[in-house]
Amino acid sequence: WREKDYSKFNVGISKIEQRFKEKILFLLKEEGEVVGYLARSKKSKEWHKNNLKKSKLGLEPLVLRYDNSKDTEFERVVGGIDDVIEGETKTVIVVEGIMDKQNTDKVLQLDSSPEIRCVFMFGCHLSDVQMYKLLKRGVENVILMFDKETIQQTKDSSLKMLRFFNIFISELKEDTDPGEMSLEEFDSALSKLIDPLDFFVNRINKVSLK
């Protein structure tokens, strides 16, 4: 992470709540107001896999990797929406999570590109409220950059959004993730954007036939 990312993504820790003792916190803001938070474990993904196995055997208590705000309706929140400048930002890249956005912003240097911005959606589904928030800010073009394993969800979201936006799908390789991609990998993904209908016919049907 760059030094400026810690303030940009409102990153911190809590010394008061014990359940956050081993967590990193990210405040979520819309219109400058806090609408929720994400709490992510400091421990590795592998550590949590082992913890899950041991907890099922009764060897140790289960430790959650995530502990997000309980009263937040995440299907109504657009992560990074305040980066989208009304009247200037015409294209947004939509990714699944906050780590994906941080790396996309950094590698593509989107902080200095008001015409193109990146937002995240807490998964690969988009609700009517989330779409309305993008539409309200004047977004015209949406590039969906979701993981390869979410083909069906990508299809559902893209066809739903066609009523309001020009939709493009950035098809990622099996082992790539926006949170870890290099400039070369982004260039490759963004140079081969796919129309949603073509994606549906040539990707979904092939998967269904397997």
C-alpha positions as CSV (number, residue, x, y, z in Angstrom):
1,W,0.0,0.0,0.0
2,R,1.0,3.6,-0.6
3,E,1.2,5.9,2.4
4,K,-1.7,8.0,1.1
5,D,-3.9,4.9,0.8
6,Y,-4.2,4.6,4.6
7,S,-6.1,7.9,4.8
8,K,-7.9,7.5,1.5
9,F,-9.4,4.1,2.6
10,N,-9.8,5.2,6.2
11,V,-7.7,2.4,7.6
12,G,-7.1,1.9,11.4
13,I,-7.3,-0.3,14.4
14,S,-9.4,-0.4,17.6
15,K,-7.9,-0.4,21.1
16,I,-11.3,-0.5,22.7
17,E,-13.3,-3.3,21.2
18,Q,-11.6,-6.7,22.1
19,R,-13.2,-8.5,19.1
20,F,-11.2,-6.1,16.8
21,K,-7.9,-6.8,18.6
22,E,-6.5,-8.8,15.7
23,K,-8.4,-6.9,12.9
24,I,-7.7,-4.1,10.6
25,L,-10.7,-1.7,10.2
26,F,-11.8,0.2,7.1
27,L,-14.5,2.9,7.4
28,L,-16.9,3.1,4.5
29,K,-18.1,6.6,3.6
30,E,-20.7,8.0,1.2
31,E,-21.1,11.8,0.8
32,G,-18.4,12.1,3.5
33,E,-20.5,10.3,6.1
34,V,-19.6,6.9,7.7
35,V,-22.2,4.3,6.5
36,G,-20.4,1.2,7.9
37,Y,-17.1,-0.5,8.3
38,L,-15.1,-3.6,7.2
39,A,-13.0,-5.5,9.7
40,R,-10.4,-7.8,8.3
41,S,-8.2,-10.2,10.1
42,K,-4.4,-9.5,10.3
43,K,-3.8,-13.2,10.0
44,S,-3.2,-15.0,6.7
45,K,-5.8,-16.7,4.6
46,E,-4.0,-20.0,5.2
47,W,-4.1,-19.5,8.9
48,H,-7.8,-19.1,8.8
49,K,-8.2,-22.3,6.7
50,N,-6.3,-24.2,9.3
51,N,-8.3,-22.6,12.1
52,L,-11.6,-23.6,10.4
53,K,-10.4,-27.2,10.2
54,K,-9.3,-27.3,13.8
55,S,-12.5,-25.6,15.0
56,K,-14.6,-28.3,13.3
57,L,-12.6,-30.9,15.2
58,G,-13.2,-29.0,18.5
59,L,-9.5,-28.3,18.9
60,E,-9.8,-24.5,19.0
61,P,-12.4,-21.8,18.7
62,L,-13.4,-20.4,15.3
63,V,-11.8,-17.0,14.5
64,L,-13.7,-15.1,11.9
65,R,-11.6,-13.6,9.1
66,Y,-14.1,-10.8,8.6
67,D,-16.3,-9.0,11.1
68,N,-18.2,-6.2,9.3
69,S,-20.7,-3.8,10.6
70,K,-24.0,-5.7,11.3
71,D,-26.4,-2.9,10.7
72,T,-25.1,-1.9,7.3
73,E,-27.1,-2.8,4.2
74,F,-24.1,-3.5,2.0
75,E,-26.3,-4.0,-1.0
76,R,-27.1,-0.3,-0.9
77,V,-23.4,0.8,-0.5
78,V,-21.1,1.6,-3.3
79,G,-17.5,1.4,-2.1
80,G,-15.5,4.4,-3.2
81,I,-18.5,6.3,-4.6
82,D,-17.1,9.6,-3.4
83,D,-14.2,9.1,-5.9
84,V,-16.8,9.3,-8.7
85,I,-16.9,13.0,-9.7
86,E,-20.4,14.1,-10.9
87,G,-20.1,15.7,-14.4
88,E,-16.6,14.4,-15.0
89,T,-16.4,10.7,-14.4
90,K,-18.1,8.9,-17.3
91,T,-16.5,5.4,-16.9
92,V,-16.2,3.3,-13.8
93,I,-14.4,0.0,-13.3
94,V,-16.4,-2.2,-10.9
95,V,-14.5,-4.7,-8.7
96,E,-15.6,-7.0,-5.9
97,G,-13.8,-5.7,-2.9
98,I,-11.7,-3.0,-1.2
99,M,-8.4,-4.7,-1.9
100,D,-9.3,-4.9,-5.5
101,K,-10.0,-1.2,-5.7
102,Q,-6.8,-0.2,-3.9
103,N,-4.6,-2.1,-6.3
104,T,-6.6,-1.0,-9.4
105,D,-6.3,2.7,-8.3
106,K,-2.6,2.3,-7.7
107,V,-1.6,0.4,-10.8
108,L,-3.8,2.3,-13.2
109,Q,-3.1,5.7,-11.4
110,L,-6.8,6.4,-11.3
111,D,-6.4,9.1,-8.7
112,S,-5.2,11.4,-11.4
113,S,-7.8,10.4,-13.9
114,P,-11.2,11.9,-13.1
115,E,-12.8,10.5,-16.3
116,I,-12.2,6.9,-15.1
117,R,-12.7,5.7,-11.5
118,C,-12.9,2.4,-9.7
119,V,-15.6,1.4,-7.2
120,F,-16.3,-1.9,-5.3
121,M,-19.5,-3.8,-4.5
122,F,-18.9,-6.3,-1.7
123,G,-19.2,-9.2,-4.1
124,C,-20.3,-9.6,-7.7
125,H,-24.0,-8.5,-7.5
126,L,-25.3,-5.0,-8.1
127,S,-28.6,-3.8,-6.6
128,D,-31.0,-1.2,-8.1
129,V,-29.8,1.2,-5.4
130,Q,-26.2,0.8,-6.3
131,M,-26.9,1.3,-10.0
132,Y,-29.0,4.4,-9.2
133,K,-26.1,5.9,-7.3
134,L,-23.8,5.5,-10.3
135,L,-26.4,6.8,-12.7
136,K,-27.1,9.8,-10.4
137,R,-23.4,10.8,-10.7
138,G,-23.5,10.8,-14.5
139,V,-21.7,7.5,-15.1
140,E,-22.3,6.2,-18.7
141,N,-19.8,3.3,-19.1
142,V,-19.3,0.4,-16.7
143,I,-16.5,-2.1,-16.9
144,L,-17.2,-5.2,-14.8
145,M,-14.0,-6.8,-13.5
146,F,-15.1,-9.7,-11.5
147,D,-13.2,-13.0,-10.7
148,K,-13.3,-15.7,-13.4
149,E,-15.3,-18.1,-11.1
150,T,-18.3,-15.7,-11.0
151,I,-19.4,-16.1,-14.6
152,Q,-23.1,-16.6,-13.9
153,Q,-23.2,-13.6,-11.5
154,T,-21.4,-11.4,-14.0
155,K,-23.9,-12.3,-16.6
156,D,-26.8,-11.5,-14.3
157,S,-25.4,-8.1,-13.3
158,S,-24.3,-7.1,-16.8
159,L,-27.7,-7.9,-18.5
160,K,-29.5,-6.0,-15.7
161,M,-27.4,-2.9,-16.1
162,L,-27.8,-2.8,-19.9
163,R,-30.9,-0.7,-19.4
164,F,-28.9,2.2,-18.0
165,F,-25.3,1.9,-19.0
166,N,-22.9,0.9,-21.7
167,I,-21.6,-2.4,-20.2
168,F,-18.3,-4.1,-20.9
169,I,-16.9,-7.2,-19.3
170,S,-13.2,-7.6,-18.6
171,E,-12.6,-11.3,-18.6
172,L,-9.8,-12.2,-16.2
173,K,-7.6,-15.2,-16.4
174,E,-8.1,-18.1,-14.0
175,D,-5.3,-17.2,-11.6
176,T,-5.6,-13.4,-11.7
177,D,-7.4,-11.0,-9.3
178,P,-7.6,-7.2,-9.5
179,G,-6.2,-7.0,-6.0
180,E,-2.9,-8.6,-7.2
181,M,-2.7,-7.7,-10.9
182,S,0.3,-6.0,-12.5
183,L,0.1,-3.2,-15.1
184,E,0.6,-5.8,-17.9
185,E,-2.2,-7.9,-16.6
186,F,-4.6,-4.9,-16.4
187,D,-3.6,-3.9,-20.0
188,S,-4.4,-7.4,-21.2
189,A,-7.7,-7.5,-19.4
190,L,-8.8,-4.0,-20.5
191,S,-7.8,-4.5,-24.1
192,K,-10.2,-7.4,-24.6
193,L,-13.5,-6.1,-23.3
194,I,-16.5,-8.2,-24.1
195,D,-20.1,-7.3,-24.9
196,P,-22.5,-8.8,-22.3
197,L,-24.6,-10.6,-24.9
198,D,-21.5,-12.1,-26.5
199,F,-20.3,-13.0,-23.0
200,F,-23.6,-14.8,-22.3
201,V,-23.6,-16.8,-25.6
202,N,-19.9,-17.7,-25.7
203,R,-19.1,-18.1,-22.0
204,I,-22.3,-19.1,-20.1
205,N,-23.4,-21.7,-22.6
206,K,-20.0,-23.4,-22.8
207,V,-19.9,-23.6,-19.0
208,S,-23.5,-25.0,-19.0
209,L,-22.5,-27.7,-21.4
210,K,-19.6,-29.0,-19.3
